[in-house]
Amino acid sequence: MRTAISGGRMLQNIRDNSQGWISKTIIGMMVVLMALFGVDQIFQSASNAQDAAEVNGEAISLNELAKAADLQRRRLQQQLGSNFDESLIDEKLLRDAALKGLIDRQLLLQGTVSADFSLSDAAIDQVMLQEPQFQVDGKFNSDRFDMVIRQMGYTRQQFRQMMREEMLIVQLRAGIAASSFVTDTEISNFARLEKQTRDFATLTLKATTQDIDVTDADIKAFYDQNASEFLSPEQVQLEYVELNKDGFFEQVEVTDDELQSQYQKEISGLAEQRNAAHILVEVNDQASDEQAKQKITEIAQQLNAGEDFAVLAKEFSADPGSASSGGDLGYAGPGVYDPAFEQALYALKQGEVSAPVRSAYGWHLIKLLGVQGADVPAFDSLKEKMTKDLKTEKVEQRFVEASKELEDSSFESADLTQPAQEQGLEIQLSEFFGREGGKEGILSNRQVLQAAFSEDLLDNAMNSQLIELDPNTVVVVRIKAHNKPEQLPLDTVSEAIREELLIQRAAAAAKEKGEQLLVALSEGKTLADDNLKDQTWAVVEAASRNQEGVAPEVLQELFRMPRPSAAAKPSFEGIATRNGDYILIRLNGVNEPQAAVASVEAEEYRKFLSSRQGEQDFAAYRRQLQEKAEIERF
């Protein structure tokens, strides 16, 4: 039997988690996604010939992949702010990650279907009503809602469908993660390991170059064996033309007729809002339609007898989101509620209560608490904004057209002279640079670097394709000059080779000496080495897993070491560090915690372990979906 999430229970679940990751995932992820995508970008279908992948027979289009990759890029830009560097983005890795995300999402949506999850419209309504972005003065505002989703490029139906899918995925994840549990024994063992301390000492063998000799023959041999490493850097110089969107703003004009037409569009979505309160009796497994209707009729009789609507709502309404506030749903405009509910609401006068109304959720009594007329702004108050919006739209269109013209002209031309003349652009010249590029400007853009060192430009002397530096700027580049790598003379790199050999040999000597001493110590011998007579073991007592003042690499190895077999017989280990030193570690003893875990602390451990186990369970569920799925990437 299909498991339906009832309106009341679902609303309560969403509300209980409204301050946690579930709400943030539903709203945060969706609003960002929708603000960056448009309707066409999310819902546009593509033919099979344009598919990027197929998941159990359901297609993921190339268009979806392109938009998902763009979303990934923009999210990075939002997160990193001024630290964002477009040139560091690997486009292939970005698209691969985006496709993986789309495939995972498709699998999870299919998982919600096979698990018989469903979601009521009432649950979606409540999330929308409580979302701050759709509120004015703390209450849902239909005009604000319409404006926001219109800016995102969505109709109400498309917005609702996207919300439904995301909420189903969140509920699936929450259901799996919340089902995990840990035993008291697991908590006790975890606490014991977490609170365990260790007594140890370290002896560091420094990688010193003092007694190491590097001959000229050594340097020559290294130079000959690694000749490919000693080449002058390959460098190129570019000439390019740059097209910038800002240059078109002075070229476009907005007429009065266009402004008037835009004004009518701006105010067309404004509508009267009504403040409704309701009492809901659900139709579900416990109450049939006839029983629910009988119950709502009895409540209506109590109202007719003079009892207070708000009091009866608190006592009888099955909608936990509004019952506690006397059934008050706040202000909302047309299109928010169930059609039957809305029709009854708009037939009421202020203060009136409807007859029993049947909706998809059950039976209602509806009371009209208040009416707000549409607040229509004056033309002059919107004129500046509308002018800017219309200009921006025209500039965008002109920029797209000019970009296409530049791309076509560059493709057909042997150099940049004609494309520059047609667009009224200046041919600019870059400095010489290598494959690593520069720190700023055009030379910091990875797409420019990839084009500059491509076969088409280096070997075939072609113009590049159109390259987007940022949303407002595109360029076409070509090679002006190319300096190929050349072998560097030995005398210019000999000192660098000498330093490298000294460091390598010093590290190897320290490691060799350390490993010899480690064998001796493990056999119970003492250190009898003149080179160590002035060195002593650095002793640390009762070190924890996050002990301050101890190198992380030492702590990591320390807590991997086996417990000493006897109190007077320590165990030994050694590690080579990144700077070439070798550190001997002597584990003297392991200290187990004596005190029992406090109840508050145990509860924190329980939450941590349960959360970790829940994430592992969800990860395992996703792997299972992937293993069983028929996935084809095109």
N, C-alpha and C positions, 0 to 999 in steps of 0.2 A: 504493500500500500504506500502510496506517495506520502512523503513526510512534508507537510506544509508548515511553514513557520507562521503562526498566527500573528495578526496585527499587534495585539496587546503584548504578547510575550516578546516579539521581535523588537518592538519599540522600547521595551524595558531593557532589553539586552544592549541595544544601541546606546540608550541613555546611560546605562551603568558604565559603559566604556567610553563615554564621550570625552573624558579628559585623558584617555590613554592612546596607545598606538593605533587602535582600531579606527577611532574617529580621525586621527591625523592621516592615516593611510587613505581612508575613503575620501576625505575632503581635500587634504593637502595634495595628494598625488593627482586627484582628478582635476582640481582647479588649475594646477600647473599644466597638466597635460592638455586640458581644454583651452587654456589661454594661449598656449603655443600652437596648438593645432587648430584647424578650421573644420567645419562640417565635412567638406569635401575630402579633407585629408584623413579623417577618421573613418567615414562611412562609404567613401567612394569605392565601388567594386572594380575589379579588374578582370580581364579575360585570363584564361588559363595560360595563355602565351606570355602573360606578364606576371606570373607567379614567382615569388622568391622561394616558397616552400609549401609543402602540403602536410598537414597533421591529421592523421586518421581520416583522410578524405576531405578535410576542410582547408581551403587555400588561404595563404598569406600572400598578398600581392606585393609587387615591387614598389608600388606607391606607398603602401603601409610601411614597408621597410625603410624607404627613403625618409619618410616623415619621422619614424621612430629614431633613426640615426640622427636626424636634425634635432629631435627632442633631447637626445643624450648630450649632444654638443651644447645646446642652450642651457641644460641643467648644469653642466660643468661651468659654463660661463657665469651663471647665477651664483653658484657655490663659491667660485674662486674670485669673483669680482675683478679687481684690478690686477690680480695675479694670474688671470687666465691668459694662456699663450696658445693661440690658434695653431702656431707652427709645430707644437709638440704633439698634436693629435694625429694618430695613425688612422687614416680613413678606413683601411681594411679591418683593423681591430674594432673600430667604432661600429661598422656595419655588422661585423660578426657578433658583437655583443648585443646590438639592437635586435638582430634576427633571433638570437638565443632567447632574449626577453620575450619577443612575440610568440615564439614557439612554447615557452613555459606558460605564458598567459593563456594561450589556446588550450593547452593540456589541462590547466587548472579549471578553466571554464567547462571543458568537457567533463572534468571530475565532479563539478557541482551538479551536472546533469545526471551522471551515472549514480551519484550518491543521493539523488532525489531531493536536492535542496530546492527550495522555492522562496520567494520573497514577496510579501504583500505590498500593494501600492501605498497602503497606510504607512508602512515603515519608511518608504522613500519620501513620502510627503513630510513626515516628521523630521527627517534629516535635513531636508531642504528648508523647512520652517525654522529650524534651529541653527542653520549655518549663518555666522555673523556677516559674511559677504552679501547676504541677501536681506539684511535687516537695516532698518532705520530707527534710531532711538530704541534699540533693543528688541524690536518686533519685526517679524517678516513683512517685507514690503514688496508687493507684486510688481510694481513699476521698477524697483531696483533689481528684482530678480530677472525681469524681462530684459533690462538694459545690459546686465552682466552677461547673460547667456547669449544675447544678440552680439555683443562685442566678441565673444568667443566663437561666434559663427554657428550657433546651435538653435534649433527649434526646441520647444519644450519636450516633444516626444523623443528626440535624439538625445537630449540631455538626460532624461529619465532612463533611457536604455543603457547609457554609459554608466550611470550611477548603479543601476541594477546589477550589471556585470561586476563592477568593482566591489560592491557590497557582498555579493555572493562569494567572491574569492576570499574576501576578508573573513567572512563567516566560516568558510571551509577551513582556512588556516587556524582561526581561533578555536574551532571545534576540535581539530587534531591536536593542537598544542595544549589545550586545556585538559585533554584526557590523560596526559602523562602524570605519573606520580613517582615518588621515591619513598623507600622504606626508612624506618628509624635506623636500621643497621647501616644503610648507605650514608645517611647523614652523619652517623657516629664515625664511620671510617673516613669520610671526607674531612670532617673536623680534625680528626687525629693527624691526618697527613698535612692538612693546612697549617696546623699549629706546631707541627714537629720542628725542632731546631737541631742544628748540627755544630759540633765542636771541630774546628779544622785549623790547618795552618798552610801557608803557601811559601814557596821559595822560587824566586824569579831569576832565571838565567838570561841576562841581557844579551841581545844580538849586537855585539860590538864589532866594529870594523878595525879595531886598533892593530891586531896582529895578522890581518888578512892582506895578502899581496895579490895585485892584479897586474899582469904583465902586458906589454904591448901586443904580444902574440895572442893573449887571451882576448883582448879587445878586437883584434883583427879577425879572429875566429868567430867571435860573436857577431861581428858586422857581416861577415860572409854568410853565416848561417841564417841571419835574419835580414837579408838585404831588402826585402819588400817593406820592412818597417821604416826604412831610412830613405824615404822619398820626399821630395818637395811637395807641398800640398797642391792638389789640382784646384785651379781657380778659374772662374768665368766672370765676365762683365756683361751685364744685360742692358739692352735698350728696351724701353717699354712706354706704352700709353696708358693713361689712367682716366677712367670715367667715374665721376662722383655725382651721386644723386642730388646733393645740395646745390649743384650748379643749375638745376632746372627750376628752382623755386621762383626765381625772378622772371622766368619765361612763361609762366602760366597765370591765367586770370580767372576769376570767379564772377559770374554774372548775377544780377539780382534775381532773375528767374531761378537760377540754380540754388540760390540761398533760400528762396521761398519754398521750393520743392523739398530741400533738405529739412527745413523747419517743420513741414507737414509730416515728414518721416519721423522726426524726433519726438513729436507730440502724439503721434498716432498710437503708440503703445500705452499711453497713459489712460488709466481707467479708474473708476470708482472702487474703493476697497471697503470690505465689510468685516466687522468683528463678530465672529460667530462663537457660540458656545454650544456644546452638544452632550448628550447622554447616549452612550453606545451600549447596546446589548448584542454580543457577538453570536453569530451562527457558526457552530463548530461541532466537534465530536461529542461534546457534552450537552449541547442545546440545539434542537432542530429549528428549522425556520418557524414553524408554528409556535413552538415554545418561546422562542425569542420575541416573536410578535406579541404573544400574550403578555410577556413580561413588560415590554415597552408600553403596552396599552394600560397596564396597571399603574405604571409610573406616571403616564399622562393623566390618569384619573386622580392621582395624588396631587399633581400640579393644579388640576382644575379645582381641587378641594382647598387650594390656597397655600400648599407647601412651597418652600423656596427651591428654585431651579438649581442653584449652586449647591445647596445642601444635598439634594437628591443625586446630583452628578458625583459628588464626593463619595456617596454611599453605594451607588449602583453602576456607574459608568465603567466599562471594560477597557477604556483607553487610559492607561496609567500616566500618559504624558499630559493629559489635560484634567483628569478627574480631581487631582489634588488642588487645582486652581478653579474649582467649580465648573469645569468643562470648557474654560476659556481657551480658544484656539488662536487668539490674536487676529490682527488685520491681515487680509489676503485678498487678491484680486481674482478675476475670472481665470479659469483653467487650472487652479491649484487642487481643488477638491474633486471627488467622485462626481460625475455628471448629475446623478439623481440628487445628491447632497447639494450641489451648487444650484440646481434648478429650484429646489425648495427654499434655500437660503435667500435667493434673489427675489422670491415671491413674498417675503416677509416685510412687515414694517418694523421700525425700531421698537424693541421690547416684546414683540410677538414671538410665540412658540409654535412651531410647525406641528402638523399631525405626524404620526409615525411615518418615517421614510426608510425605504429599503435600499441599501447600497451593497457594494461587493463585500463589505465587511460584516454586515448585520443590520440591525434596526436602530434608527436614531430618532431622538427628539432634538430639534435645532432651535436655538434662540438667537435672535439678532440683537447684539449688544450695542452696536454703533455703526455709523456710516461715515466714511471720509470721501469727500469729493476729490476728483483728480486735480492736482496742483499743476496747472499748465504754465510753464515759464514764458516770459515775454520774448518776442523775437529779438529785441536788442540785447537781451541778456545772453543769448546764445550765438549772436552773430559772429563774434570773434572766434569762438570755438568752431562753428560751422565753416567759416572761411578757411581756417587752418586745416580742418578735416578734408574739405573738398580739394584744397590745394595739394594736400598730401596724397590724396587719391590720384589726382591728375599727374603729379610728379612721379608717383610710383609707376603709372602706366607709361609715361614718357621715358622713364629710366629703363623699363623693361624693353621698350621698343628700340631705344638707342643701343642698349646692350646687345640685342639681337643683331642690329645693323652692324655694330662693331665686330661681333663674332663672325658674321658672314663675310664682311669685307676683309678681315684678317685672314680668313681661311683661303680666300681667293687671291690674296696678294703675296708677292715674293718678299716684301719687307713691310715696314710699318708706315711708310710715307703716305700711301693712299688712305688707309684707315684713319690716320691722324688728321689729314686734310678734310675728309668727309665729316668728321665729328668736331672739327675745330679744336683739336687737342695738340699738345706739345709732346714731342718725343723726348723722353727723359733718359738719363744715363745713370746706372748704378756704379758703385765702387766695385773693385774686384773682391770676390768672396769664395770660400770653399764650401764643401758639402754640408758643413755644420751651420752655414748661414750667418746672419747677424743677430744682434740683440733687439733691434727695433726696426720699424718701417717694413717695407716690402721684402727685405732680406730675412725677416723673422718669420715669414709665412711659409709653412711646410709645403703647401701646394705649389708655391713659386719655386721652392728648392727642388721639388720632385720634377717639375717641368724643366728647370734650368739644366739638370743633369740627365735628362731623358735622351733616348736615342734620336727622337724626332728633332730636337733642338741642337744637340751636340754634333750629330753625324749628318743630319739631313738639312740643317739650316732652315728649319720651318719656324713659323710663328706658333706660339702656344695657343691652346684653347682659351676661352674666356675664364679667368680665375677670379673668384670672389675673395677679396681681402677682408671685408666685413659686409653687413647688409646694405651699406650705402656706397660701397666702392668695388669696382671691378677693374682688372688690368689684362692686357695682352703683352707678353714678353717675347724676346728673341735674343739669341746670343750675339753680342757685339765682338767679344774676344774670348779666346779659350787658351789658358796656360796649362798644358798637360804635365802630369807628375814626372820629375826627373830624379835620378839617383843623387843623393847628397854625398859629397866627398867625405871620406873617413875622418879627416882632421876636424871637420865641423861638428861631428857627433861623438868623437872619442871620449870626451869628458863625461857626457851623459851615459855612455856605455859603461865607463869605469864605475860611476856611482851606482848604476843598476847592478853590476856584478858584485860590488862590495856588499850591497844590501842583501842580495840573494845568498851569497856565501856566508854572510854573518848569520842570517836566519837559519840556514842549513846546519851550520856549526852548532848553534844554540839548540836546535832540535835534536841533533845527533847526541850531544852531550846530555841533554835532558832525558832522552830515551835510555841511554846507558845507566844514568843514575836511577831512573825509574825501575829498571830491572833489578839493580842492586838493592834498592829499598824494599821492593816487593819480596826479595829473598831474605830479608831480615838483616842486611848489612847496613853499616853506618856510612855516612858521607866522609870520605877521606880524600879530599881533593884540594890541593893548595889554592886552586882558583876560587874555592868557596869558603876559605877559612875566615874571611871577614864578613861573610853573609850569615844571617840567622833567619830562622823560620818566623814569619809574621803570623802570630796566633790570633784566632778569633773564636770567642766562646759563644755558644747558643745563637748561632746565626739563623735568621729566619729566611724564608724564600724571597723576601724583598729587602734583604739587609742593606742598609745604606753604607756607602763606602767600600763596597765590594763589587768588582766588575761583573756585569750580568753574565758574561761567558763563563766566569769562574763559578758563580752561583748555579748556573744551569748544569755544569758538569758535576758540581758538588752533590746536588740532590739526585743525580743519576747513579752515583757511586753506591756499591753494595755496603751494607752495614758491616763494620769490623767483626771478624769472627770471635775475637776475645777483647776484653777491656784493655789489655796491655799490648794488643797487636793491631795497630792502625792499618787502614787500607790506603793505597796510593793510586794516583792517576796523574796524567800530565796533558797539557793542552798547548798548542802553538797559537800565539796571538797574531792579530793582523799586523802589528808593527814588527813582527819577527822574533819577539821574545818567546821563551818557553817557560811555562809556569808549572811547577810540581805542586800537587795538592795532596795533603795528608789529612785523611779523615780520622779523627781521634775517637769520636763517639756520636751516637744518635740519641737525642733526648725526646721522649714521648711526653705529651701534655699530661699533667697529673689531675687537674681539675676537670670535672664534668662540664659538658657544654651547657651554658645557660639557655633557658627556654627561649628568650628573645633572640639570642644568637642562632640557636637551632632553627628557629623559624626563618631567619634570614637565609641560612644555608638551604633550607627546604625550598624557599622561593627561587633561589639561584639555581639549584639543581633541577627543580621542576621546569623552570624556564629553559634551561639548557637542554634538558631531555625533550621538552616540547618542540624546540627548534630542530633537534636531531630527528624526531619523529616526522616532522613536516618535511624535512630534507629527504628522509627515506621514502616518504609518500611520493614526493616529486620524482625521485629516481625511479620508483616503481612505475609511475606513469610514463616516464621516458623509455624505460626498458620494454614496456608492453606496446608502446605506440609505434605506428607506422609513419615514420617521418622521412620525407624526401626533400632535399634541398636542391634547387635548380641553379 
